[in-house]
Amino acid sequence: MAISVDVAKDPGAIKQKFIGSFTRRQFFCFSAAAVVGVPFYLLTRKSFGTDTSALMMVAVMLPFFFLGIYEKDGVPAEKYLMQMIEMKMVRPGIRRYEVVNLYEQLRKREKMKREVETLEIKQRQHKEECLERIRKKLEKIRKQK
């Protein structure tokens, strides 16, 4: 007679139980929900009524249950939520891939060199024209003397 036992595929996925069938994380989150929810119910049932207070208590306790139970890809809910907030709000935006085109950079450099050369030529011409005007004025002044 053969005995067969199911073994988990990933031993790392097995979580150590703390009390009963709850992990330590689940136990503390459910305890926090009880610590917040029960007094909330007891304080609000006289003013809102039993049904409304019970629904409000459930609404107050749901975030604690969510934090205790939810896990995505082995990441707890609070870490996952922090990553989502960071991704959407702290560092938002589309990161686009930009290709560095070396030929485009060389073309721009050549264009700038040509522009600098034309500006230097214009500056020399302007300088020569100014010097020529000054010479003419000096000649006029000398002739008048």
Buried (B, 14 or more C-beta within 10 A) or exposed (E): EEEEEEEEEEEEEEEEEEEEEBBEBBBBBBBBBEEBBEEBBEEBBEEBEEEEBBEBBEEBBEBBBBBBEEEEEEEBBEEBBEEEEEEEEEEEEEEEEEEEEEEEEEEEEEEEEEEEEEEEEEEEEEEEEEEEEEEEEEEEEEEEE
